[in-house]
Amino acid sequence: MNKQRKETIIQEIEYWKRNRLLPDQYCDYLMALYTEGEGEKHTSKGRRKVFSFLFACLISLLVPITFLVIYFTEMPVHLQMLLVTFFVLLSLFGYFVFRKEEFFIHIPVFVTALLILILSIKSLEILSFQLPLTFIVITFQTVLWFIIGYMKKWYYLNISAIVTLVLFVTNIILV
C-alpha cells in the first residue's frame, strides 16, 4: 500500500478515535491493522493524560483556595467575589475540557456546584438579605443539583443535595 495513503488512513482512524465516531476497540484494531502492529504514538496520549491529571488537580484545589480567599485574607469583598467568579468560570472551562472523559468530568461538575453555592451565599451575605431569601436560593440550588444528578445518573450530586439541605435545615433549627 502507498505510504501516503496509509498515513491518511491512520490520521482518519486517530480522528475517529479522538471524536468517538467509532468505539475504541475498533479504532485500536484498525490502527494495529494499518500500522502493521506498531500501534499509535503514545507520547501525545501520555502528555494528554498528564495534562488532564494536572488540570483536574488544579480544579479540585479551587474550593480550598476559595475558602482561603474569602475567610482568611484582607482583600476587598468585590475583589473576592471577582476571584470566586473567575474560579467558577475556570471550573466550567474544566467541564468543557473533560466532557468526553468519563473519569475527570466529575471533578469540575462537583467543584462548580460548590463554588456557585459559596458565591451565592457570600453574595447574599454581602447584600445582607435575611434568612428566607437565603433559604430559597440554597433550596433552589440543591433541587437543581438533585435534578441534574438524577438525569445524568451522577449520584454524588444527589447525595450532596440531600446532605446540604439537611445541614441547612439543621442550622436553621439550631439558630
Secondary structure, DSSP 8 states (H G I E B T S, - for coil): --HHHHHHHHHHHHHHHHTTSS-HHHHHHHHHHHTTT----HHHHHHHHHHHHHHHHHHHTHHHHHHHHHHS----HHHHHHHHHHHHHHHHHHHHHHTT-TTTTHHHHHHHHHHHHHHHHHHHHHTT--HHHHHHHHHHHHHHHHHHHHHHT-HHHHHHHHHHHHHHHHHHHH-
